[in-house]
Amino acid sequence: AKLTEAGYNYREVQSVVNKILTGKPITTKVEPVNSTVSNPDLTQIARDVINGKYGVGSERRYLLEKAGYSYTEVQALVNRML
């Protein structure tokens, strides 16, 4: 109910949660259904991480996930870019 109230599709979120729990790669970014804001592409987010916008360590993970990004996907791209 809280996910729906926040504007998310429960099934989409649960699908991502299931992937995380089973160790499968996450290729889907879940956004609120009623969102009118589009997030920058993953390459721009990776550049922002490299430039320090998302902090380090657990802070980085928290901020990326709070923004709706997969920490693992972003970090893998950052590593490839470096």
mmCIF file of the N, C-alpha and C atoms, coordinates in Angstrom:
data_MODEL
# 
_entry.id   MODEL 
# 
loop_
_atom_site.group_PDB 
_atom_site.id 
_atom_site.type_symbol 
_atom_site.label_atom_id 
_atom_site.label_alt_id 
_atom_site.label_comp_id 
_atom_site.label_asym_id 
_atom_site.label_entity_id 
_atom_site.label_seq_id 
_atom_site.pdbx_PDB_ins_code 
_atom_site.Cartn_x 
_atom_site.Cartn_y 
_atom_site.Cartn_z 
_atom_site.occupancy 
_atom_site.B_iso_or_equiv 
_atom_site.pdbx_formal_charge 
_atom_site.auth_seq_id 
_atom_site.auth_comp_id 
_atom_site.auth_asym_id 
_atom_site.auth_atom_id 
_atom_site.pdbx_PDB_model_num 
ATOM 1   N N  . ALA A 1 1  ? 0.831  -1.195  0.000   1.00 0.00 ? 1  ALA A N  1 
ATOM 2   C CA . ALA A 1 1  ? 0.000  0.000   0.000   1.00 0.00 ? 1  ALA A CA 1 
ATOM 3   C C  . ALA A 1 1  ? 0.877  1.262   0.000   1.00 0.00 ? 1  ALA A C  1 
ATOM 4   N N  . LYS A 1 2  ? 1.981  1.222   0.762   1.00 0.00 ? 2  LYS A N  1 
ATOM 5   C CA . LYS A 1 2  ? 2.845  2.401   0.835   1.00 0.00 ? 2  LYS A CA 1 
ATOM 6   C C  . LYS A 1 2  ? 3.520  2.681   -0.507  1.00 0.00 ? 2  LYS A C  1 
ATOM 7   N N  . LEU A 1 3  ? 3.892  1.621   -1.219  1.00 0.00 ? 3  LEU A N  1 
ATOM 8   C CA . LEU A 1 3  ? 4.492  1.813   -2.544  1.00 0.00 ? 3  LEU A CA 1 
ATOM 9   C C  . LEU A 1 3  ? 3.481  2.448   -3.496  1.00 0.00 ? 3  LEU A C  1 
ATOM 10  N N  . THR A 1 4  ? 2.262  1.953   -3.468  1.00 0.00 ? 4  THR A N  1 
ATOM 11  C CA . THR A 1 4  ? 1.218  2.500   -4.329  1.00 0.00 ? 4  THR A CA 1 
ATOM 12  C C  . THR A 1 4  ? 0.939  3.949   -3.970  1.00 0.00 ? 4  THR A C  1 
ATOM 13  N N  . GLU A 1 5  ? 0.874  4.249   -2.687  1.00 0.00 ? 5  GLU A N  1 
ATOM 14  C CA . GLU A 1 5  ? 0.650  5.620   -2.240  1.00 0.00 ? 5  GLU A CA 1 
ATOM 15  C C  . GLU A 1 5  ? 1.763  6.556   -2.705  1.00 0.00 ? 5  GLU A C  1 
ATOM 16  N N  . ALA A 1 6  ? 2.976  6.013   -2.776  1.00 0.00 ? 6  ALA A N  1 
ATOM 17  C CA . ALA A 1 6  ? 4.110  6.812   -3.222  1.00 0.00 ? 6  ALA A CA 1 
ATOM 18  C C  . ALA A 1 6  ? 4.175  6.920   -4.744  1.00 0.00 ? 6  ALA A C  1 
ATOM 19  N N  . GLY A 1 7  ? 3.255  6.249   -5.432  1.00 0.00 ? 7  GLY A N  1 
ATOM 20  C CA . GLY A 1 7  ? 3.192  6.353   -6.878  1.00 0.00 ? 7  GLY A CA 1 
ATOM 21  C C  . GLY A 1 7  ? 3.913  5.260   -7.636  1.00 0.00 ? 7  GLY A C  1 
ATOM 22  N N  . TYR A 1 8  ? 4.360  4.207   -6.940  1.00 0.00 ? 8  TYR A N  1 
ATOM 23  C CA . TYR A 1 8  ? 5.084  3.114   -7.595  1.00 0.00 ? 8  TYR A CA 1 
ATOM 24  C C  . TYR A 1 8  ? 4.158  1.965   -7.937  1.00 0.00 ? 8  TYR A C  1 
ATOM 25  N N  . ASN A 1 9  ? 4.534  1.223   -8.971  1.00 0.00 ? 9  ASN A N  1 
ATOM 26  C CA . ASN A 1 9  ? 3.826  0.013   -9.347  1.00 0.00 ? 9  ASN A CA 1 
ATOM 27  C C  . ASN A 1 9  ? 4.409  -1.119  -8.500  1.00 0.00 ? 9  ASN A C  1 
ATOM 28  N N  . TYR A 1 10 ? 3.579  -1.704  -7.646  1.00 0.00 ? 10 TYR A N  1 
ATOM 29  C CA . TYR A 1 10 ? 4.044  -2.737  -6.723  1.00 0.00 ? 10 TYR A CA 1 
ATOM 30  C C  . TYR A 1 10 ? 4.728  -3.883  -7.453  1.00 0.00 ? 10 TYR A C  1 
ATOM 31  N N  . ARG A 1 11 ? 4.153  -4.354  -8.551  1.00 0.00 ? 11 ARG A N  1 
ATOM 32  C CA . ARG A 1 11 ? 4.719  -5.499  -9.267  1.00 0.00 ? 11 ARG A CA 1 
ATOM 33  C C  . ARG A 1 11 ? 6.109  -5.195  -9.816  1.00 0.00 ? 11 ARG A C  1 
ATOM 34  N N  . GLU A 1 12 ? 6.316  -3.978  -10.316 1.00 0.00 ? 12 GLU A N  1 
ATOM 35  C CA . GLU A 1 12 ? 7.635  -3.608  -10.829 1.00 0.00 ? 12 GLU A CA 1 
ATOM 36  C C  . GLU A 1 12 ? 8.671  -3.598  -9.712  1.00 0.00 ? 12 GLU A C  1 
ATOM 37  N N  . VAL A 1 13 ? 8.300  -3.029  -8.583  1.00 0.00 ? 13 VAL A N  1 
ATOM 38  C CA . VAL A 1 13 ? 9.215  -2.979  -7.449  1.00 0.00 ? 13 VAL A CA 1 
ATOM 39  C C  . VAL A 1 13 ? 9.521  -4.375  -6.957  1.00 0.00 ? 13 VAL A C  1 
ATOM 40  N N  . GLN A 1 14 ? 8.503  -5.216  -6.827  1.00 0.00 ? 14 GLN A N  1 
ATOM 41  C CA . GLN A 1 14 ? 8.708  -6.580  -6.344  1.00 0.00 ? 14 GLN A CA 1 
ATOM 42  C C  . GLN A 1 14 ? 9.601  -7.372  -7.291  1.00 0.00 ? 14 GLN A C  1 
ATOM 43  N N  . SER A 1 15 ? 9.475  -7.133  -8.584  1.00 0.00 ? 15 SER A N  1 
ATOM 44  C CA . SER A 1 15 ? 10.321 -7.804  -9.566  1.00 0.00 ? 15 SER A CA 1 
ATOM 45  C C  . SER A 1 15 ? 11.796 -7.452  -9.337  1.00 0.00 ? 15 SER A C  1 
ATOM 46  N N  . VAL A 1 16 ? 12.076 -6.177  -9.080  1.00 0.00 ? 16 VAL A N  1 
ATOM 47  C CA . VAL A 1 16 ? 13.455 -5.756  -8.815  1.00 0.00 ? 16 VAL A CA 1 
ATOM 48  C C  . VAL A 1 16 ? 13.951 -6.353  -7.509  1.00 0.00 ? 16 VAL A C  1 
ATOM 49  N N  . VAL A 1 17 ? 13.112 -6.356  -6.483  1.00 0.00 ? 17 VAL A N  1 
ATOM 50  C CA . VAL A 1 17 ? 13.480 -6.948  -5.195  1.00 0.00 ? 17 VAL A CA 1 
ATOM 51  C C  . VAL A 1 17 ? 13.831 -8.421  -5.373  1.00 0.00 ? 17 VAL A C  1 
ATOM 52  N N  . ASN A 1 18 ? 13.025 -9.142  -6.134  1.00 0.00 ? 18 ASN A N  1 
ATOM 53  C CA . ASN A 1 18 ? 13.292 -10.558 -6.368  1.00 0.00 ? 18 ASN A CA 1 
ATOM 54  C C  . ASN A 1 18 ? 14.630 -10.761 -7.061  1.00 0.00 ? 18 ASN A C  1 
ATOM 55  N N  . LYS A 1 19 ? 14.954 -9.905  -8.025  1.00 0.00 ? 19 LYS A N  1 
ATOM 56  C CA . LYS A 1 19 ? 16.245 -9.999  -8.715  1.00 0.00 ? 19 LYS A CA 1 
ATOM 57  C C  . LYS A 1 19 ? 17.390 -9.760  -7.738  1.00 0.00 ? 19 LYS A C  1 
ATOM 58  N N  . ILE A 1 20 ? 17.243 -8.781  -6.884  1.00 0.00 ? 20 ILE A N  1 
ATOM 59  C CA . ILE A 1 20 ? 18.286 -8.483  -5.894  1.00 0.00 ? 20 ILE A CA 1 
ATOM 60  C C  . ILE A 1 20 ? 18.496 -9.691  -4.985  1.00 0.00 ? 20 ILE A C  1 
ATOM 61  N N  . LEU A 1 21 ? 17.407 -10.267 -4.505  1.00 0.00 ? 21 LEU A N  1 
ATOM 62  C CA . LEU A 1 21 ? 17.501 -11.396 -3.579  1.00 0.00 ? 21 LEU A CA 1 
ATOM 63  C C  . LEU A 1 21 ? 18.087 -12.644 -4.217  1.00 0.00 ? 21 LEU A C  1 
ATOM 64  N N  . THR A 1 22 ? 17.917 -12.802 -5.518  1.00 0.00 ? 22 THR A N  1 
ATOM 65  C CA . THR A 1 22 ? 18.447 -13.983 -6.197  1.00 0.00 ? 22 THR A CA 1 
ATOM 66  C C  . THR A 1 22 ? 19.780 -13.715 -6.878  1.00 0.00 ? 22 THR A C  1 
ATOM 67  N N  . GLY A 1 23 ? 20.273 -12.483 -6.780  1.00 0.00 ? 23 GLY A N  1 
ATOM 68  C CA . GLY A 1 23 ? 21.570 -12.147 -7.353  1.00 0.00 ? 23 GLY A CA 1 
ATOM 69  C C  . GLY A 1 23 ? 21.551 -11.928 -8.854  1.00 0.00 ? 23 GLY A C  1 
ATOM 70  N N  . LYS A 1 24 ? 20.373 -11.807 -9.443  1.00 0.00 ? 24 LYS A N  1 
ATOM 71  C CA . LYS A 1 24 ? 20.280 -11.565 -10.885 1.00 0.00 ? 24 LYS A CA 1 
ATOM 72  C C  . LYS A 1 24 ? 20.569 -10.095 -11.180 1.00 0.00 ? 24 LYS A C  1 
ATOM 73  N N  . PRO A 1 25 ? 21.107 -9.803  -12.362 1.00 0.00 ? 25 PRO A N  1 
ATOM 74  C CA . PRO A 1 25 ? 21.392 -8.411  -12.708 1.00 0.00 ? 25 PRO A CA 1 
ATOM 75  C C  . PRO A 1 25 ? 20.108 -7.597  -12.840 1.00 0.00 ? 25 PRO A C  1 
ATOM 76  N N  . ILE A 1 26 ? 20.195 -6.360  -12.438 1.00 0.00 ? 26 ILE A N  1 
ATOM 77  C CA . ILE A 1 26 ? 19.051 -5.465  -12.507 1.00 0.00 ? 26 ILE A CA 1 
ATOM 78  C C  . ILE A 1 26 ? 19.240 -4.549  -13.699 1.00 0.00 ? 26 ILE A C  1 
ATOM 79  N N  . THR A 1 27 ? 18.333 -4.612  -14.621 1.00 0.00 ? 27 THR A N  1 
ATOM 80  C CA . THR A 1 27 ? 18.426 -3.773  -15.812 1.00 0.00 ? 27 THR A CA 1 
ATOM 81  C C  . THR A 1 27 ? 17.267 -2.788  -15.896 1.00 0.00 ? 27 THR A C  1 
ATOM 82  N N  . THR A 1 28 ? 16.358 -2.887  -14.943 1.00 0.00 ? 28 THR A N  1 
ATOM 83  C CA . THR A 1 28 ? 15.178 -2.036  -14.943 1.00 0.00 ? 28 THR A CA 1 
ATOM 84  C C  . THR A 1 28 ? 15.290 -1.003  -13.838 1.00 0.00 ? 28 THR A C  1 
ATOM 85  N N  . LYS A 1 29 ? 14.970 0.218   -14.164 1.00 0.00 ? 29 LYS A N  1 
ATOM 86  C CA . LYS A 1 29 ? 14.928 1.278   -13.162 1.00 0.00 ? 29 LYS A CA 1 
ATOM 87  C C  . LYS A 1 29 ? 13.456 1.554   -12.880 1.00 0.00 ? 29 LYS A C  1 
ATOM 88  N N  . VAL A 1 30 ? 13.059 1.432   -11.632 1.00 0.00 ? 30 VAL A N  1 
ATOM 89  C CA . VAL A 1 30 ? 11.668 1.641   -11.263 1.00 0.00 ? 30 VAL A CA 1 
ATOM 90  C C  . VAL A 1 30 ? 11.475 3.097   -10.881 1.00 0.00 ? 30 VAL A C  1 
ATOM 91  N N  . GLU A 1 31 ? 10.535 3.739   -11.544 1.00 0.00 ? 31 GLU A N  1 
ATOM 92  C CA . GLU A 1 31 ? 10.210 5.130   -11.253 1.00 0.00 ? 31 GLU A CA 1 
ATOM 93  C C  . GLU A 1 31 ? 8.752  5.223   -10.857 1.00 0.00 ? 31 GLU A C  1 
ATOM 94  N N  . PRO A 1 32 ? 8.397  6.270   -10.114 1.00 0.00 ? 32 PRO A N  1 
ATOM 95  C CA . PRO A 1 32 ? 6.985  6.440   -9.790  1.00 0.00 ? 32 PRO A CA 1 
ATOM 96  C C  . PRO A 1 32 ? 6.158  6.522   -11.069 1.00 0.00 ? 32 PRO A C  1 
ATOM 97  N N  . VAL A 1 33 ? 4.982  5.923   -11.027 1.00 0.00 ? 33 VAL A N  1 
ATOM 98  C CA . VAL A 1 33 ? 4.095  5.930   -12.181 1.00 0.00 ? 33 VAL A CA 1 
ATOM 99  C C  . VAL A 1 33 ? 3.702  7.349   -12.546 1.00 0.00 ? 33 VAL A C  1 
ATOM 100 N N  . ASN A 1 34 ? 3.525  8.183   -11.533 1.00 0.00 ? 34 ASN A N  1 
ATOM 101 C CA . ASN A 1 34 ? 3.077  9.548   -11.773 1.00 0.00 ? 34 ASN A CA 1 
ATOM 102 C C  . ASN A 1 34 ? 4.236  10.532  -11.882 1.00 0.00 ? 34 ASN A C  1 
ATOM 103 N N  . SER A 1 35 ? 5.440  10.036  -12.060 1.00 0.00 ? 35 SER A N  1 
ATOM 104 C CA . SER A 1 35 ? 6.610  10.899  -12.140 1.00 0.00 ? 35 SER A CA 1 
ATOM 105 C C  . SER A 1 35 ? 6.621  11.683  -13.441 1.00 0.00 ? 35 SER A C  1 
ATOM 106 N N  . THR A 1 36 ? 6.897  12.965  -13.329 1.00 0.00 ? 36 THR A N  1 
ATOM 107 C CA . THR A 1 36 ? 7.024  13.795  -14.520 1.00 0.00 ? 36 THR A CA 1 
ATOM 108 C C  . THR A 1 36 ? 8.473  14.193  -14.733 1.00 0.00 ? 36 THR A C  1 
ATOM 109 N N  . VAL A 1 37 ? 9.332  13.789  -13.828 1.00 0.00 ? 37 VAL A N  1 
ATOM 110 C CA . VAL A 1 37 ? 10.747 14.119  -13.914 1.00 0.00 ? 37 VAL A CA 1 
ATOM 111 C C  . VAL A 1 37 ? 11.485 12.955  -14.547 1.00 0.00 ? 37 VAL A C  1 
ATOM 112 N N  . SER A 1 38 ? 12.268 13.233  -15.564 1.00 0.00 ? 38 SER A N  1 
ATOM 113 C CA . SER A 1 38 ? 13.069 12.160  -16.155 1.00 0.00 ? 38 SER A CA 1 
ATOM 114 C C  . SER A 1 38 ? 14.484 12.268  -15.615 1.00 0.00 ? 38 SER A C  1 
ATOM 115 N N  . ASN A 1 39 ? 15.049 11.146  -15.219 1.00 0.00 ? 39 ASN A N  1 
ATOM 116 C CA . ASN A 1 39 ? 16.399 11.130  -14.672 1.00 0.00 ? 39 ASN A CA 1 
ATOM 117 C C  . ASN A 1 39 ? 17.422 11.062  -15.795 1.00 0.00 ? 39 ASN A C  1 
ATOM 118 N N  . PRO A 1 40 ? 18.614 11.621  -15.569 1.00 0.00 ? 40 PRO A N  1 
ATOM 119 C CA . PRO A 1 40 ? 19.653 11.538  -16.586 1.00 0.00 ? 40 PRO A CA 1 
ATOM 120 C C  . PRO A 1 40 ? 19.997 10.081  -16.882 1.00 0.00 ? 40 PRO A C  1 
ATOM 121 N N  . ASP A 1 41 ? 20.558 9.838   -18.030 1.00 0.00 ? 41 ASP A N  1 
ATOM 122 C CA . ASP A 1 41 ? 20.912 8.466   -18.363 1.00 0.00 ? 41 ASP A CA 1 
ATOM 123 C C  . ASP A 1 41 ? 22.025 7.957   -17.451 1.00 0.00 ? 41 ASP A C  1 
ATOM 124 N N  . LEU A 1 42 ? 22.231 6.663   -17.466 1.00 0.00 ? 42 LEU A N  1 
ATOM 125 C CA . LEU A 1 42 ? 23.181 6.010   -16.573 1.00 0.00 ? 42 LEU A CA 1 
ATOM 126 C C  . LEU A 1 42 ? 24.611 6.526   -16.766 1.00 0.00 ? 42 LEU A C  1 
ATOM 127 N N  . THR A 1 43 ? 24.969 6.875   -17.996 1.00 0.00 ? 43 THR A N  1 
ATOM 128 C CA . THR A 1 43 ? 26.314 7.396   -18.249 1.00 0.00 ? 43 THR A CA 1 
ATOM 129 C C  . THR A 1 43 ? 26.524 8.718   -17.504 1.00 0.00 ? 43 THR A C  1 
ATOM 130 N N  . GLN A 1 44 ? 25.520 9.571   -17.504 1.00 0.00 ? 44 GLN A N  1 
ATOM 131 C CA . GLN A 1 44 ? 25.638 10.846  -16.791 1.00 0.00 ? 44 GLN A CA 1 
ATOM 132 C C  . GLN A 1 44 ? 25.720 10.609  -15.285 1.00 0.00 ? 44 GLN A C  1 
ATOM 133 N N  . ILE A 1 45 ? 24.947 9.664   -14.777 1.00 0.00 ? 45 ILE A N  1 
ATOM 134 C CA . ILE A 1 45 ? 25.005 9.352   -13.350 1.00 0.00 ? 45 ILE A CA 1 
ATOM 135 C C  . ILE A 1 45 ? 26.401 8.845   -13.004 1.00 0.00 ? 45 ILE A C  1 
ATOM 136 N N  . ALA A 1 46 ? 26.967 7.979   -13.850 1.00 0.00 ? 46 ALA A N  1 
ATOM 137 C CA . ALA A 1 46 ? 28.325 7.479   -13.618 1.00 0.00 ? 46 ALA A CA 1 
ATOM 138 C C  . ALA A 1 46 ? 29.327 8.630   -13.604 1.00 0.00 ? 46 ALA A C  1 
ATOM 139 N N  . ARG A 1 47 ? 29.171 9.571   -14.516 1.00 0.00 ? 47 ARG A N  1 
ATOM 140 C CA . ARG A 1 47 ? 30.056 10.753  -14.522 1.00 0.00 ? 47 ARG A CA 1 
ATOM 141 C C  . ARG A 1 47 ? 29.914 11.546  -13.221 1.00 0.00 ? 47 ARG A C  1 
ATOM 142 N N  . ASP A 1 48 ? 28.673 11.684  -12.758 1.00 0.00 ? 48 ASP A N  1 
ATOM 143 C CA . ASP A 1 48 ? 28.428 12.391  -11.503 1.00 0.00 ? 48 ASP A CA 1 
ATOM 144 C C  . ASP A 1 48 ? 29.097 11.677  -10.333 1.00 0.00 ? 48 ASP A C  1 
ATOM 145 N N  . VAL A 1 49 ? 29.052 10.341  -10.338 1.00 0.00 ? 49 VAL A N  1 
ATOM 146 C CA . VAL A 1 49 ? 29.710 9.564   -9.285  1.00 0.00 ? 49 VAL A CA 1 
ATOM 147 C C  . VAL A 1 49 ? 31.214 9.815   -9.330  1.00 0.00 ? 49 VAL A C  1 
ATOM 148 N N  . ILE A 1 50 ? 31.789 9.764   -10.519 1.00 0.00 ? 50 ILE A N  1 
ATOM 149 C CA . ILE A 1 50 ? 33.230 10.000  -10.676 1.00 0.00 ? 50 ILE A CA 1 
ATOM 150 C C  . ILE A 1 50 ? 33.604 11.391  -10.186 1.00 0.00 ? 50 ILE A C  1 
ATOM 151 N N  . ASN A 1 51 ? 32.717 12.352  -10.401 1.00 0.00 ? 51 ASN A N  1 
ATOM 152 C CA . ASN A 1 51 ? 32.986 13.731  -9.979  1.00 0.00 ? 51 ASN A CA 1 
ATOM 153 C C  . ASN A 1 51 ? 32.635 13.991  -8.519  1.00 0.00 ? 51 ASN A C  1 
ATOM 154 N N  . GLY A 1 52 ? 32.231 12.934  -7.791  1.00 0.00 ? 52 GLY A N  1 
ATOM 155 C CA . GLY A 1 52 ? 32.007 13.051  -6.353  1.00 0.00 ? 52 GLY A CA 1 
ATOM 156 C C  . GLY A 1 52 ? 30.625 13.488  -5.923  1.00 0.00 ? 52 GLY A C  1 
ATOM 157 N N  . LYS A 1 53 ? 29.700 13.606  -6.855  1.00 0.00 ? 53 LYS A N  1 
ATOM 158 C CA . LYS A 1 53 ? 28.368 14.096  -6.509  1.00 0.00 ? 53 LYS A CA 1 
ATOM 159 C C  . LYS A 1 53 ? 27.630 13.180  -5.537  1.00 0.00 ? 53 LYS A C  1 
ATOM 160 N N  . TYR A 1 54 ? 27.909 11.889  -5.589  1.00 0.00 ? 54 TYR A N  1 
ATOM 161 C CA . TYR A 1 54 ? 27.189 10.926  -4.756  1.00 0.00 ? 54 TYR A CA 1 
ATOM 162 C C  . TYR A 1 54 ? 28.005 10.421  -3.570  1.00 0.00 ? 54 TYR A C  1 
ATOM 163 N N  . GLY A 1 55 ? 29.042 11.130  -3.175  1.00 0.00 ? 55 GLY A N  1 
ATOM 164 C CA . GLY A 1 55 ? 29.822 10.735  -2.013  1.00 0.00 ? 55 GLY A CA 1 
ATOM 165 C C  . GLY A 1 55 ? 30.589 9.443   -2.234  1.00 0.00 ? 55 GLY A C  1 
ATOM 166 N N  . VAL A 1 56 ? 30.873 8.747   -1.134  1.00 0.00 ? 56 VAL A N  1 
ATOM 167 C CA . VAL A 1 56 ? 31.642 7.504   -1.198  1.00 0.00 ? 56 VAL A CA 1 
ATOM 168 C C  . VAL A 1 56 ? 30.985 6.436   -0.326  1.00 0.00 ? 56 VAL A C  1 
ATOM 169 N N  . GLY A 1 57 ? 31.363 5.180   -0.577  1.00 0.00 ? 57 GLY A N  1 
ATOM 170 C CA . GLY A 1 57 ? 30.951 4.063   0.266   1.00 0.00 ? 57 GLY A CA 1 
ATOM 171 C C  . GLY A 1 57 ? 29.454 3.921   0.430   1.00 0.00 ? 57 GLY A C  1 
ATOM 172 N N  . SER A 1 58 ? 29.034 3.716   1.671   1.00 0.00 ? 58 SER A N  1 
ATOM 173 C CA . SER A 1 58 ? 27.621 3.474   1.949   1.00 0.00 ? 58 SER A CA 1 
ATOM 174 C C  . SER A 1 58 ? 26.765 4.700   1.649   1.00 0.00 ? 58 SER A C  1 
ATOM 175 N N  . GLU A 1 59 ? 27.353 5.875   1.759   1.00 0.00 ? 59 GLU A N  1 
ATOM 176 C CA . GLU A 1 59 ? 26.614 7.098   1.412   1.00 0.00 ? 59 GLU A CA 1 
ATOM 177 C C  . GLU A 1 59 ? 26.270 7.082   -0.079  1.00 0.00 ? 59 GLU A C  1 
ATOM 178 N N  . ARG A 1 60 ? 27.249 6.676   -0.909  1.00 0.00 ? 60 ARG A N  1 
ATOM 179 C CA . ARG A 1 60 ? 27.007 6.603   -2.348  1.00 0.00 ? 60 ARG A CA 1 
ATOM 180 C C  . ARG A 1 60 ? 25.878 5.626   -2.646  1.00 0.00 ? 60 ARG A C  1 
ATOM 181 N N  . ARG A 1 61 ? 25.959 4.448   -2.061  1.00 0.00 ? 61 ARG A N  1 
ATOM 182 C CA . ARG A 1 61 ? 24.907 3.439   -2.286  1.00 0.00 ? 61 ARG A CA 1 
ATOM 183 C C  . ARG A 1 61 ? 23.552 4.001   -1.891  1.00 0.00 ? 61 ARG A C  1 
ATOM 184 N N  . TYR A 1 62 ? 23.475 4.608   -0.730  1.00 0.00 ? 62 TYR A N  1 
ATOM 185 C CA . TYR A 1 62 ? 22.212 5.160   -0.234  1.00 0.00 ? 62 TYR A CA 1 
ATOM 186 C C  . TYR A 1 62 ? 21.656 6.215   -1.194  1.00 0.00 ? 62 TYR A C  1 
ATOM 187 N N  . LEU A 1 63 ? 22.504 7.160   -1.596  1.00 0.00 ? 63 LEU A N  1 
ATOM 188 C CA . LEU A 1 63 ? 22.047 8.247   -2.462  1.00 0.00 ? 63 LEU A CA 1 
ATOM 189 C C  . LEU A 1 63 ? 21.624 7.754   -3.841  1.00 0.00 ? 63 LEU A C  1 
ATOM 190 N N  . LEU A 1 64 ? 22.367 6.814   -4.403  1.00 0.00 ? 64 LEU A N  1 
ATOM 191 C CA . LEU A 1 64 ? 22.005 6.272   -5.713  1.00 0.00 ? 64 LEU A CA 1 
ATOM 192 C C  . LEU A 1 64 ? 20.686 5.511   -5.642  1.00 0.00 ? 64 LEU A C  1 
ATOM 193 N N  . GLU A 1 65 ? 20.535 4.672   -4.628  1.00 0.00 ? 65 GLU A N  1 
ATOM 194 C CA . GLU A 1 65 ? 19.310 3.891   -4.507  1.00 0.00 ? 65 GLU A CA 1 
ATOM 195 C C  . GLU A 1 65 ? 18.118 4.783   -4.175  1.00 0.00 ? 65 GLU A C  1 
ATOM 196 N N  . LYS A 1 66 ? 18.357 5.821   -3.389  1.00 0.00 ? 66 LYS A N  1 
ATOM 197 C CA . LYS A 1 66 ? 17.294 6.779   -3.080  1.00 0.00 ? 66 LYS A CA 1 
ATOM 198 C C  . LYS A 1 66 ? 16.821 7.477   -4.356  1.00 0.00 ? 66 LYS A C  1 
ATOM 199 N N  . ALA A 1 67 ? 17.750 7.724   -5.270  1.00 0.00 ? 67 ALA A N  1 
ATOM 200 C CA . ALA A 1 67 ? 17.413 8.365   -6.547  1.00 0.00 ? 67 ALA A CA 1 
ATOM 201 C C  . ALA A 1 67 ? 16.816 7.373   -7.545  1.00 0.00 ? 67 ALA A C  1 
ATOM 202 N N  . GLY A 1 68 ? 16.772 6.080   -7.180  1.00 0.00 ? 68 GLY A N  1 
ATOM 203 C CA . GLY A 1 68 ? 16.134 5.087   -8.027  1.00 0.00 ? 68 GLY A CA 1 
ATOM 204 C C  . GLY A 1 68 ? 17.074 4.319   -8.935  1.00 0.00 ? 68 GLY A C  1 
ATOM 205 N N  . TYR A 1 69 ? 18.369 4.421   -8.680  1.00 0.00 ? 69 TYR A N  1 
ATOM 206 C CA . TYR A 1 69 ? 19.351 3.728   -9.513  1.00 0.00 ? 69 TYR A CA 1 
ATOM 207 C C  . TYR A 1 69 ? 19.873 2.478   -8.824  1.00 0.00 ? 69 TYR A C  1 
ATOM 208 N N  . SER A 1 70 ? 20.281 1.520   -9.606  1.00 0.00 ? 70 SER A N  1 
ATOM 209 C CA . SER A 1 70 ? 20.918 0.327   -9.083  1.00 0.00 ? 70 SER A CA 1 
ATOM 210 C C  . SER A 1 70 ? 22.380 0.652   -8.803  1.00 0.00 ? 70 SER A C  1 
ATOM 211 N N  . TYR A 1 71 ? 22.768 0.581   -7.549  1.00 0.00 ? 71 TYR A N  1 
ATOM 212 C CA . TYR A 1 71 ? 24.159 0.860   -7.169  1.00 0.00 ? 71 TYR A CA 1 
ATOM 213 C C  . TYR A 1 71 ? 25.110 -0.041  -7.949  1.00 0.00 ? 71 TYR A C  1 
ATOM 214 N N  . THR A 1 72 ? 24.763 -1.311  -8.068  1.00 0.00 ? 72 THR A N  1 
ATOM 215 C CA . THR A 1 72 ? 25.624 -2.273  -8.751  1.00 0.00 ? 72 THR A CA 1 
ATOM 216 C C  . THR A 1 72 ? 25.826 -1.896  -10.212 1.00 0.00 ? 72 THR A C  1 
ATOM 217 N N  . GLU A 1 73 ? 24.747 -1.505  -10.892 1.00 0.00 ? 73 GLU A N  1 
ATOM 218 C CA . GLU A 1 73 ? 24.857 -1.126  -12.297 1.00 0.00 ? 73 GLU A CA 1 
ATOM 219 C C  . GLU A 1 73 ? 25.692 0.135   -12.474 1.00 0.00 ? 73 GLU A C  1 
ATOM 220 N N  . VAL A 1 74 ? 25.429 1.120   -11.637 1.00 0.00 ? 74 VAL A N  1 
ATOM 221 C CA . VAL A 1 74 ? 26.163 2.383   -11.753 1.00 0.00 ? 74 VAL A CA 1 
ATOM 222 C C  . VAL A 1 74 ? 27.632 2.161   -11.436 1.00 0.00 ? 74 VAL A C  1 
ATOM 223 N N  . GLN A 1 75 ? 27.924 1.438   -10.377 1.00 0.00 ? 75 GLN A N  1 
ATOM 224 C CA . GLN A 1 75 ? 29.311 1.219   -9.986  1.00 0.00 ? 75 GLN A CA 1 
ATOM 225 C C  . GLN A 1 75 ? 30.070 0.421   -11.051 1.00 0.00 ? 75 GLN A C  1 
ATOM 226 N N  . ALA A 1 76 ? 29.413 -0.545  -11.668 1.00 0.00 ? 76 ALA A N  1 
ATOM 227 C CA . ALA A 1 76 ? 30.047 -1.320  -12.736 1.00 0.00 ? 76 ALA A CA 1 
ATOM 228 C C  . ALA A 1 76 ? 30.390 -0.405  -13.907 1.00 0.00 ? 76 ALA A C  1 
ATOM 229 N N  . LEU A 1 77 ? 29.504 0.504   -14.245 1.00 0.00 ? 77 LEU A N  1 
ATOM 230 C CA . LEU A 1 77 ? 29.778 1.450   -15.335 1.00 0.00 ? 77 LEU A CA 1 
ATOM 231 C C  . LEU A 1 77 ? 30.907 2.394   -14.947 1.00 0.00 ? 77 LEU A C  1 
ATOM 232 N N  . VAL A 1 78 ? 30.900 2.872   -13.710 1.00 0.00 ? 78 VAL A N  1 
ATOM 233 C CA . VAL A 1 78 ? 31.981 3.738   -13.236 1.00 0.00 ? 78 VAL A CA 1 
ATOM 234 C C  . VAL A 1 78 ? 33.320 3.007   -13.361 1.00 0.00 ? 78 VAL A C  1 
ATOM 235 N N  . ASN A 1 79 ? 33.365 1.769   -12.941 1.00 0.00 ? 79 ASN A N  1 
ATOM 236 C CA . ASN A 1 79 ? 34.609 1.004   -13.029 1.00 0.00 ? 79 ASN A CA 1 
ATOM 237 C C  . ASN A 1 79 ? 35.083 0.851   -14.471 1.00 0.00 ? 79 ASN A C  1 
ATOM 238 N N  . ARG A 1 80 ? 34.141 0.633   -15.384 1.00 0.00 ? 80 ARG A N  1 
ATOM 239 C CA . ARG A 1 80 ? 34.525 0.523   -16.806 1.00 0.00 ? 80 ARG A CA 1 
ATOM 240 C C  . ARG A 1 80 ? 35.031 1.869   -17.339 1.00 0.00 ? 80 ARG A C  1 
ATOM 241 N N  . MET A 1 81 ? 34.431 2.949   -16.888 1.00 0.00 ? 81 MET A N  1 
ATOM 242 C CA . MET A 1 81 ? 34.832 4.269   -17.368 1.00 0.00 ? 81 MET A CA 1 
ATOM 243 C C  . MET A 1 81 ? 36.197 4.691   -16.835 1.00 0.00 ? 81 MET A C  1 
ATOM 244 N N  . LEU A 1 82 ? 36.537 4.183   -15.662 1.00 0.00 ? 82 LEU A N  1 
ATOM 245 C CA . LEU A 1 82 ? 37.832 4.540   -15.080 1.00 0.00 ? 82 LEU A CA 1 
ATOM 246 C C  . LEU A 1 82 ? 38.912 3.666   -15.683 1.00 0.00 ? 82 LEU A C  1 
# 
